[in-house]
Amino acid sequence: MLFIRNVFLFTFTAFGGAQAHLALLLKYFVKNVRFISEEELLELNALAQILPGPASTQTLVGVAYKVGGLKLSIITFLIWILPSAAIMTFAAISFAKLDHKDKFIEILKYIQPIALGIVAYGAFNLAKRVLVSQLTIFLAISAAIVTLVLKNAYVFPLAILMGGIVSSAIGTPSEESKIRLNLFSNINPKKLTYFFGVLLFLALMGAIINRTSPFSLPIRLFENFYRNGIVIFGGGQVLVPLMFTEFVQMKQYLSASGFLSGFALQQALPGPTFSFTSYLGALSMRNFGFGITGQILGGFVGVIGINLPGLILVLFIVPFWEDLKKITHIKYSLTGINAVSVGFIIAAFILLLLPVALNAMAIAIMVVTFLILNYTRVSTPFIVLAGILLGYFL
């Protein structure tokens, strides 16, 4: 099928993050073969921007749903996530085996400051786009301070919720403040009940098992990834800081060096940034004494757990997106949600800096990485490859 062929082409050429992905989506699904219109694609991308979860994945799944319904959208989702998830799981298993070998550590010594430069670049660009008023600056600073002080995983959903409420209350014009309930007349209430039921059941299951069983790491990991999948607004540039704060700083499932090395490797691969969670899941399982089978399970749990909320949301919402986008409270709440996400990235960048040995060389590499990404068209994979070669030959 022509659509499936183009999904494979997109999967193996999708370097460069969400913005580059959008250009490729236009190429493969609008310009080369007109599966949908450009306006439809841009609207699907806009929908993905206001939903929690991976924006590129949700946009692609939405395109597939419009073209071939639920079955095609599920097949497309699996084609898109599995290759990079498999590579990242293998990388985690390999890193676990090689972590104590001096040469391997030596090769990766420049990867960590490169990863910091990449995070700084993402934070700078998101902040430049989002922090455009006193309210958004206040929300971002508040979120950063609360994250640094409390260091609790439940800060994230609460801060996201408060940011959305504050910006919606302050930003929504009074003449538009009434939501017209008849917009939802075509929504099946059973679907919404099932969706929220799944969210509540999985969160409750993870919380109960977390407290009662010491041998339940896969379930706890799934709950961690699933919960974060519900509150990640802003795509991969927000995912990485949240994962670092929870998995390294708070729960200490893996080391900072292991985390940063995996993140840098993921930046050199095509495909979704969220496949990084496969690496986190696999390495977390290994660090708690699980063998290769357990590590593979951890990789699977990571990528499915983080993607499932966004997948469910986009499949439920695409059919009535025309109605949803008319609700002004939702539109204005996004300002605060995005500002809070910037605060998370700022806090996580500070936390990422702490465990790294910052000498003159590391600082120079971090700054040069940021400048290259900000002022040139050199893509991230080439920078990561240069860092690996630098570590190998020096």
Secondary structure, 3 states (H helix, E strand, C coil): CHHHHHHHHHHCCCCCHHHHHHHHHHHHHHHCCCCCCHHHHHHHHHHHHHCCCCHHHHHHHHHHHHHHHHHHHHHHHHHHHHHHHHHHHHHHHHHHHHCCCHHHHHHHHHHHHHHHHHHHHHHHHHHHHHCCCHHHHHHHHHHHHHHHHHCCCCHHHHHHHHHHHHHHHHHCCHHHCCCCHHHHCCCCHHHHHHHHHHHHHHHHHHHHHHHHCCCCHHHHHHHHHHHHHHHCCCCHHHHHHHHHHHHHHHCCCCCHHHHHHHHHHHHCCCCCHHHHHHHHHHHHHHHCCCCHHHHHHHHHHHHHHHHHHHHHHHHHHHHHHHHHCCCHHHHHHHHHHHHHHHHHHHHHHHHHHCCCCCCHHHHHHHHHHHHHHHHCCCCHHHHHHHHHHHHHHC
